[in-house]
Amino acid sequence: MSRIAHADHPIKSPLDDDSVRQLLDHGISRADARVLDLGCGGGEWLLRALSAGPRVRAEGVDISEEALAQAREAASSGSLQERLVLHHASAADFTSPHPFDLVLSVGAAHAFGGLLPTLAAAREHLAPGGRVLVGDGFWEKEPSPEAVEMLGDFADLATTLDRVAADGWTPVHGHVSTRRELDDYEWACWGSLASWALDHRDDPDSSEALATAATRRSEWLRVYRDTWSFVCLVLRRTSD
């Protein structure tokens, strides 16, 4: 269902293409950068990073074989496969013999147990002077108990940045998703899933997909639309 839901929004976070491009522009500081995505999914960020320059090399880690297969197919169709290495492994357990100039983890903090554990994992892979591009949620307004139970125990934006700084990181760029990006993401996901269900009425999963789309759309509109937001940060280690 996730693959279908993201058919019209391959970046699995509330970001438009221009925001993704700008974040990568600030994250990739070398023409020959080595990039790692911890929890790469279908490789959407890595493919964009590789397209940014002919000398960029990229590696991705994910536990989903299906997602990695999609990444391989997309890289092959774009003639990027020679500069892309994919690992079927847990992002939290991944090790590499070499460091990376940019470590990505956008919308995958749950795999590590939160934002700061994600940064701790990224730190282990970072070359001196390298950068981390991380994306996670925050509460723009005081959430309801139902919203916290549904999405997680996030902080507000200022507290989130304070925690990142106290952990030894300095932001060098950032992007808070706009209302349009947030709404476009939700409309795209649940609209794509609903459209698939209506176009495949004879499929045994059609009813479940349509019900899921309706439930998720209602949760967004009634529970967290006015309180939850998303921030991406490009970070450097303060001690470097």
Order of alpha helices (4+ residues) and beta strands (2+ residues): alpha-alpha-beta-alpha-beta-alpha-beta-beta-alpha-beta-alpha-alpha-beta-alpha-alpha-beta
